[in-house]
């Protein structure tokens, strides 16, 4: 069975978008290099540095399902029923859309716990990637996250939508990061420490 991973691009002061869901200040690293990494959707590709390209290839190959919230689903119009990662999506929501049964790559779950469980079944031996900040925070509090990945961008936004906010069971502790330097970004991978871990 794969890992449950939360991966977001974040500013130095902890935001994943501006107050209006804008990501222009954050997503520049996806076009900051000369190496092309195609996504599963032919309309989209990334042009990044070699280290970021290797990281993206690993993520695309390892991801078997994604989990997000209804807000992101609505903002993206469900990615046109084809997420760029190429994996099925589980949307956690208490209010599924009227056409919930017509989506071919997207399913709906009523809670974070059931959403992660459904995504694990779909992903099989591959990883589950959490694509919404609020879902990531809830899943972390529930002990369902194995790894927190941050693509850290050198910008201070001052305000916006935080990666982790309103945690009910903080502090959460992590092992030392795996650090991947990139152009206009530094990628950090943190394994989540479980309660009672003897890691120092």
Secondary structure by P-SEA (a helix, b strand, c coil): cccbbbbbbcccccccccccccccccccccccccbbbbcccccccccccaaaaaaaaaaaaaccbbbbcaaaaaaaccccccccccbbbbbbcccccccccccccbbbbccaaaaaaaaaaaaccbbbbbccaaaaaaaaaaccccbbbbbcccccccccccccccccccccccccccccccccbbbbbbbbbccccccc
